[in-house]
Amino acid sequence: MNKAQLVEAIADKLGGRQQAADAVDAVLDAIVRATVAGDRVSVTGFGSFEKVDRPARYARNPQTGERVRVKKTSVPRFRAGQGFKDLVSGSKKLPRGGEVAVKKAPKGSLTGGASATVKKAAAKKATTKAAAAKKTTAAKKTTAAAAKKTTAAAKKTTAAAKKTTAAAKKTAAAAKKTTATKSAAAKKTTPATKATAKKAPAKKSTARKTTAKKATARPS
């Protein structure tokens, strides 16, 4: 019997095929989730599902006979209840009509396991969110620190630029003073040159007069 046949077998008792399919899916999902979480799912008279840890071991490959190492793993295990075993062995007979008598599950069975699984899943989600929030906060702190370093570097660069500008202004002022000094010296030198130029023609006139006197003194 496969899953579809199981659904068909209980469809009439649950009021339809869709209701039967939903019921089967819900039961199997609850069993699987509880077993994966490490809870023991026990149905009295039917059996129990549990998770079993297997340590690392050595085994042999059935095809080659080679010895291989098997890693540590976990496997699901089903143990049939005593009532189930008695019916299969034939020590008890199945009732002709109605359902096989199965007692109510004790505490820690499907309902408890399912709720515990839901709680664990919620705890995992909360832990994941907290970890993501921590990572985001750390990233923000790193970005803020980098921004502070960049701002400090920019301030240092601005201060250096101001110093360079001040030095350039001082150099320009010194150049202006040097130019003014040279202009004043040039102005002072120009009148002296003019006076010398004016005195030069007087010397020439004196030389001409001396020559004329000498010519007059000669006998005829």
ABEGO torsion letter per residue (X at the ends): XBAAAAAAAAAAAAGEAAAAAAAAAAAAAAAAAAAAAGBBBBBBGAEBBBBBBBBBBBBBBAAAGBBBBBBBBBBBBBBBBAAAAAAAAGABBBBABEBBBBBBBBBGBAAAAAAAAAAAAAAAAAAAAAAAAAAAAAAAAAAAAAAAAAAAAAAAAAAAAAAAAAAAAAAAAAAAAAAAAAAAAAAAAAAAAAAAAAAAAAAAAAAAAAAAAAAAABBX
